[in-house]
Amino acid sequence: MLTELGRYLRALREQSGELLKDMADRLSMSPAMLSSVENGSRNVPKEFVPKIVGEYGLDASEQEKLGLAIARTKEEVAVSLKGLSQSDQRLAFSFARRFSELGDEDKDSIKRILEKGGEDR
């Protein structure tokens, strides 16, 4: 799942007529690392922003968009669905989609359930 940063970088690649591998080469990183940054499973490397700005000649407006995309991406949580049943995957997606709609009472109930963990209910 692409983060906001991932969507920004994809748009930048498309504008430049590049593939992920092309951008990774240009930024002196592996395609796997770039992909991990885009999907939020790796943190943005310290040298990443200056490299993007320099390689793609981002103006002040685009630099602001990039910074905002990075900030919003840090607000996102990546959850691995590897090994989960389809039912559990659907549950995880439903929870993520509806979380902001839950009331405090519902959130407290869910929190209590999760804090019990493996304890007998």
C-alpha atoms as one frame of an Amber mdcrd trajectory, in Angstrom:
protein
   0.000   0.000   0.000   1.485   3.306  -1.053   1.813   6.054   1.501   1.266
   9.694   0.637   5.018   9.927   0.033   4.786   6.917  -2.263   2.004   8.564
  -4.254   4.038  11.767  -4.515   7.126   9.908  -5.734   5.088   7.876  -8.227
   3.666  11.096  -9.696   7.177  12.569  -9.870   8.416   9.456 -11.687   5.526
   9.567 -14.132   6.196  13.250 -14.878   9.811  12.342 -15.573   8.945   9.238
 -17.610  10.810   7.008 -15.174  10.294   3.618 -13.602  10.961   2.919  -9.930
  14.353   1.463 -10.871  15.270   4.645 -12.751  14.438   6.831  -9.746  16.296
   4.489  -7.396  19.397   4.645  -9.607  19.149   8.422  -9.739  18.939   8.570
  -5.933  21.772   6.046  -5.458  19.605   3.509  -3.660  18.301   0.080  -4.457
  14.826  -0.283  -5.955  13.897  -2.406  -2.915  14.900   0.398  -0.537  12.958
   2.996  -2.527   9.926   0.735  -2.626  10.176   0.220   1.157  10.301   3.980
   1.715   7.279   4.437  -0.540   5.152   1.843   1.216   6.153   3.037   4.686
   8.034  -0.037   5.827  11.318   1.929   6.004  11.928   5.417   7.334  12.942
   8.190   4.978  16.767   8.341   4.946  18.271  11.645   6.144  19.869  12.412
   2.759  16.694  11.568   0.833  15.064  15.021   0.673  18.119  16.977  -0.519
  18.799  14.254  -3.087  15.220  14.382  -4.459  15.246  18.184  -4.524  18.583
  18.293  -6.347  17.970  15.460  -8.804  14.492  16.619  -9.781  15.013  20.380
  -9.440  12.023  20.840  -7.143  10.899  24.434  -6.707   9.742  25.810  -3.349
   6.144  24.720  -3.949   7.157  21.146  -4.794   9.538  21.034  -1.848   6.627
  21.988   0.388   4.479  19.217  -1.147   7.295  16.727  -0.615   7.722  17.804
   3.011   3.990  17.538   3.628   3.870  14.078   2.021   6.708  12.927   4.288
   5.017  14.374   7.385   1.692  12.738   6.545   3.404   9.452   5.788   4.916
   9.435   9.252   1.363   9.660  10.584   0.457   6.426   8.806   0.964   2.964
  10.216   2.019   0.020   8.080   0.532  -3.310   9.091   1.824  -6.530   7.614
  -0.964  -8.783   6.407   1.456 -11.588   5.608   0.198 -14.878   6.915  -3.237
 -13.577   7.841  -6.373 -15.261   6.598  -8.560 -13.367   4.142 -11.077 -12.890
   6.915  -8.448 -11.326   9.193  -7.202  -9.133   6.342 -10.753  -7.863   5.730
 -11.115  -7.170   9.443  -7.853  -5.170   9.495  -8.952  -3.099   6.486 -12.404
  -2.509   7.962 -10.883  -1.371  11.236  -8.477   1.003   9.475 -11.214   2.486
   7.293 -13.672   3.013  10.123 -11.327   3.889  13.005 -11.965   7.640  12.835
 -15.723   6.988  12.994 -15.522   5.045  16.253 -16.639   6.744  19.435 -14.549
   6.880  22.587 -16.597   4.128  24.217 -16.028   1.771  21.274 -12.301   2.578
  21.219 -12.066   1.912  24.956 -13.829  -1.450  24.498 -11.465  -2.449  21.696
  -8.481  -1.313  23.728  -9.571  -3.443  26.693  -9.965  -6.481  24.418  -6.522
  -5.954  22.903  -4.864  -5.377  26.276  -6.199  -8.734  27.478  -4.272 -10.354
  24.659  -4.028 -14.079  25.218  -5.722 -13.970  28.630  -8.936 -15.910  29.105
 -11.928 -13.738  28.417
